[in-house]
Amino acid sequence: MSQSSPKIVVLDGYTLNPGDLSWADLEAIGPCTIHGHTPSDQIEARSKDADILLTNKTPLAAGVLQKCPNLRYIGVLATGYNVVDTQAAKQKGIPVTNIPGYGSDSVAQHTMALLLELARGVGQHSESVRSGEWSNQVHFCYWKTPQWELTGKTIGIVGRGAIGQAVARLAEAFGMKVRFITRQGGEAEKKEIFAQADVLSLHCPLTPETENLINAESLGWMKKGAFLLNTSRGPLLDESAVAGALRAGTLAGVAVDVLRREPPSPDNPLLSAPNCLITPHLAWATKEARQRLMDIAVQNIKNFLAGSPENVVNL
């Protein structure tokens, strides 16, 4: 591979840059082919001649990597990198890099936006006013949902990484008490915090240990009437169990930005559950965060070409 002009292929660049950012810094490195989205039946054809492959959610399995004789580098345009068979890449001597830390503030702020919507129902009340309900009221005010003050409430945060800590800072600014749940804590500590938390917010990676972390059993540990937030990974939740807890009233509300399958199937149980807010995996997507992601992705490639790769997750 020529270090001055590697062939770069972006398999799914639309979510990073739907048109409000520039690819110029990436294109300055070498000739680029940028696909907005790559269907599964075109992954191999679009990847096979690349020196450098960039992917966000397009999977790169071992079989695809075997058909890419020139491939020397894979960059994941996200923090999570489970879409790449990192072991197969390692066996071929291909470094896989990710983008850590770019969206911590954006995700934390979205988490608090979800919590505030559960607590105060701003959007719901605005829509009711626009539909004429306030104009037809006898009283000067009304509310359609219980109004819930954050001050003095306890938030249990699962994961003490950059996002978890950013959420903690924002929660403390609202006067909330923060308890962290980490992998070092034992089950007794986890049960204690689950039972104390008025709000439980998930900010941990998806691993075999954390898949279905919130299930029928752990929901039973939670305080009745608590809120549950997930802006991390969809499979952290047993979605059927969570929907059941909402219908039973043991959870007062749930707000998620991620689902087990994305886009969701129409029969996802959370879509029809009461008191459930769902946003379409956009917590990371502020323009500022996406620009940081773009900048880090470009710098990762430059570092690799200079012989000093950074943010490598498989070597």
C-alpha positions in Angstrom: 0.0 0.0 0.0 1.3 3.4 -0.9 1.3 5.5 2.2 0.7 8.6 0.1 -2.4 7.5 -1.6 -4.2 4.5 0.0 -7.6 3.6 -1.4 -10.2 4.5 1.2 -13.8 3.1 1.2 -16.5 4.3 3.6 -19.2 1.7 3.8 -21.9 3.7 5.6 -21.1 7.4 6.0 -24.6 8.9 6.0 -25.2 8.9 9.7 -21.9 10.5 10.4 -22.3 13.0 7.6 -25.7 13.5 6.1 -24.4 16.6 4.4 -23.6 19.1 7.1 -20.0 18.1 7.5 -17.1 17.9 5.1 -15.1 14.8 4.0 -12.3 17.0 2.7 -9.8 16.0 5.4 -10.3 12.3 4.6 -10.2 12.8 0.9 -6.9 14.6 1.3 -5.3 11.3 2.5 -6.2 9.4 -0.6 -8.9 8.5 -3.1 -12.2 8.0 -1.3 -15.3 6.1 -2.2 -18.0 7.1 0.2 -21.2 5.1 0.4 -24.1 6.4 2.5 -25.3 2.9 3.2 -24.2 -0.6 2.1 -26.7 -3.5 1.9 -25.5 -6.8 3.1 -25.3 -8.3 -0.4 -22.9 -5.5 -1.5 -20.4 -5.5 1.4 -17.9 -7.8 -0.2 -18.0 -6.1 -3.6 -17.5 -2.6 -2.1 -14.7 -3.7 0.3 -12.6 -6.0 -1.8 -10.2 -3.5 -3.3 -9.8 -1.2 -0.3 -6.6 -0.5 1.5 -8.5 1.3 4.3 -12.1 0.4 5.2 -14.3 2.6 7.4 -17.5 1.3 8.8 -20.0 2.4 11.4 -22.7 -0.3 11.6 -21.9 -2.3 8.4 -20.6 -5.7 9.6 -17.2 -7.0 8.5 -17.1 -10.7 9.1 -14.1 -13.0 8.7 -15.4 -14.1 5.3 -15.4 -10.6 4.0 -11.9 -9.9 5.3 -10.6 -12.9 3.5 -11.8 -11.4 0.2 -9.9 -8.2 0.7 -6.2 -8.8 -0.3 -5.1 -5.2 -0.1 -6.8 -4.4 3.2 -4.4 -3.0 5.8 -6.6 -1.0 8.2 -10.2 -0.9 9.5 -11.6 2.1 11.2 -14.9 1.9 13.1 -16.7 5.2 13.0 -18.1 4.7 16.5 -16.9 3.6 20.0 -18.4 0.1 19.9 -16.6 -2.2 17.4 -18.5 -5.5 17.7 -19.5 -5.1 14.0 -16.0 -6.2 13.0 -14.5 -9.7 13.5 -11.5 -8.3 15.3 -9.9 -11.7 15.8 -10.0 -12.4 12.1 -8.5 -9.0 11.4 -5.8 -9.6 14.0 -4.9 -12.9 12.3 -4.4 -10.9 9.1 -2.3 -8.3 10.8 -5.0 -5.6 10.3 -5.4 -3.1 13.1 -9.0 -2.1 14.0 -9.5 1.3 15.5 -12.4 2.9 17.2 -13.4 6.5 18.2 -13.5 6.8 22.0 -14.8 9.8 23.9 -16.2 11.8 21.1 -19.8 11.9 22.3 -19.7 11.8 26.0 -21.2 15.2 26.6 -23.8 14.7 23.9 -25.0 11.4 25.2 -25.0 12.6 28.8 -27.1 15.6 27.8 -29.5 13.4 25.8 -29.8 11.2 28.9 -30.9 14.1 31.0 -33.3 15.3 28.3 -35.0 11.9 28.4 -35.1 12.0 32.2 -36.6 15.5 32.2 -39.2 14.4 29.7 -40.2 11.5 32.0 -40.2 13.8 35.0 -42.1 16.7 33.5 -43.7 15.7 30.2 -42.7 18.9 28.4 -43.3 17.6 24.9 -46.6 15.9 25.9 -47.9 19.0 27.5 -46.8 21.3 24.7 -48.7 19.0 22.3 -51.8 19.1 24.5 -51.8 22.9 24.5 -51.4 23.1 20.7 -54.4 20.7 20.4 -56.6 23.1 22.3 -56.7 21.6 25.8 -55.5 24.7 27.6 -57.9 27.0 25.8 -60.7 24.8 27.0 -59.6 24.6 30.6 -61.6 26.2 33.5 -58.5 26.4 35.6 -55.4 28.4 34.8 -53.2 25.3 34.7 -53.3 21.6 34.4 -51.0 18.6 34.1 -51.5 15.3 32.4 -48.7 13.4 34.1 -47.3 13.3 37.7 -44.8 16.2 38.0 -41.6 14.9 39.5 -38.7 17.0 40.9 -35.2 15.7 40.5 -33.7 17.4 43.6 -33.0 14.9 46.3 -33.7 11.9 44.1 -31.1 9.1 43.8 -29.7 8.1 40.4 -28.0 4.8 40.1 -25.5 4.9 37.2 -24.3 1.6 35.7 -20.8 2.2 34.5 -18.2 4.7 35.6 -16.7 5.6 32.2 -16.7 9.0 30.5 -20.4 9.0 29.8 -21.4 7.8 33.2 -19.3 10.4 34.9 -20.7 13.1 32.6 -24.2 12.0 33.5 -23.2 12.1 37.2 -22.0 15.7 36.9 -25.3 16.8 35.3 -27.4 14.9 37.8 -25.5 16.5 40.7 -26.2 19.9 39.2 -29.9 19.1 39.5 -29.3 18.2 43.2 -29.5 14.4 42.7 -27.6 11.9 44.8 -25.4 9.7 42.6 -24.5 6.1 43.2 -22.3 4.2 40.7 -22.6 0.5 39.9 -19.4 -0.9 38.5 -18.2 -4.4 37.5 -16.0 -4.4 40.7 -19.1 -4.2 42.9 -20.7 -7.4 44.0 -24.2 -8.5 43.6 -25.2 -7.4 47.1 -24.1 -3.8 46.3 -25.9 -3.9 42.9 -29.1 -5.0 44.6 -28.7 -2.3 47.2 -28.4 0.5 44.7 -31.1 -0.9 42.4 -33.4 -0.8 45.5 -32.4 2.8 46.4 -32.4 4.4 43.0 -35.3 6.5 41.9 -33.6 6.6 38.5 -31.4 3.8 37.0 -29.3 4.9 34.0 -27.2 2.5 31.9 -23.8 3.5 30.6 -21.9 0.3 30.3 -20.6 -1.7 27.2 -22.4 -4.7 25.9 -20.6 -7.9 27.0 -21.7 -11.4 27.6 -22.0 -10.4 31.3 -24.1 -7.3 30.7 -26.5 -8.6 28.0 -30.0 -8.7 29.5 -28.6 -6.9 32.6 -32.2 -5.6 33.1 -34.3 -8.7 33.2 -37.2 -10.1 35.2 -35.0 -10.8 38.2 -33.1 -7.5 38.3 -36.4 -5.5 37.7 -37.6 -7.2 40.9 -34.7 -5.5 42.8 -35.7 -2.0 41.6 -37.7 0.5 43.6 -41.3 0.6 42.7 -42.1 3.7 40.7 -38.5 4.2 39.5 -37.4 5.4 36.0 -35.1 3.4 33.8 -32.9 5.0 31.1 -30.8 3.3 28.5 -28.6 5.3 26.1 -26.0 2.6 25.9 -26.8 -0.6 24.1 -30.2 -2.1 23.3 -29.4 -5.7 24.4 -28.7 -4.6 27.9 -32.5 -4.8 28.3 -34.8 -7.8 28.2 -37.3 -5.7 26.3 -40.3 -8.0 27.0 -39.6 -8.0 30.8 -39.2 -4.2 30.8 -42.5 -3.8 28.8 -44.2 -6.1 31.3 -42.9 -4.0 34.3 -44.3 -0.8 32.6 -47.7 -2.5 32.1 -47.7 -3.7 35.7 -46.8 -0.2 37.0 -43.7 -1.4 38.8 -41.7 1.0 36.6 -43.1 4.5 36.4 -41.4 5.2 33.1 -38.7 4.1 30.7 -36.7 6.1 28.2 -34.3 4.5 25.7 -32.3 5.7 22.7 -31.2 2.2 21.7 -33.1 -1.1 21.0 -32.0 -4.7 20.6 -32.7 -4.5 16.8 -32.3 -1.2 14.9 -34.4 -0.2 13.1 -36.9 -2.0 15.3 -39.4 -4.5 14.2 -43.1 -3.3 14.5 -43.7 -5.9 17.2 -41.0 -4.7 19.5 -42.8 -4.8 22.9 -41.5 -1.4 24.0 -43.2 0.3 21.0 -46.6 -0.4 22.6 -45.7 -0.2 26.3 -47.1 2.7 28.4 -44.9 5.5 29.7 -42.1 4.5 27.4 -40.1 7.2 25.5 -38.0 6.0 22.5 -35.6 8.1 20.4 -33.9 6.7 17.3 -30.3 6.2 18.5 -29.5 9.9 18.2 -27.9 10.7 21.5 -24.5 10.8 19.9 -25.6 12.8 16.8 -25.0 16.4 17.7 -23.1 18.2 15.0 -20.3 19.0 17.5 -19.9 15.3 18.4 -20.0 14.1 14.8 -17.3 16.6 13.9 -15.1 15.3 16.7 -15.8 11.8 15.5 -14.7 12.8 11.9 -11.6 14.5 13.2 -10.5 11.5 15.3 -11.2 9.1 12.5 -9.0 11.1 10.2 -6.3 11.4 12.8 -6.5 7.6 13.5 -5.7 7.0 9.8 -2.8 9.5 9.8 -1.3 8.0 12.9 -1.5 4.5 11.3 0.1 5.7 8.1 2.9 7.4 10.2 3.6 4.1 11.9 2.1 5.1 15.3 -1.4 3.7 15.4 -3.7 4.8 18.2 -7.1 3.6 19.5 -6.4 0.1 18.2 -8.8 -2.4 19.8 -7.4 -5.7 18.5 -3.6 -5.7 18.5 
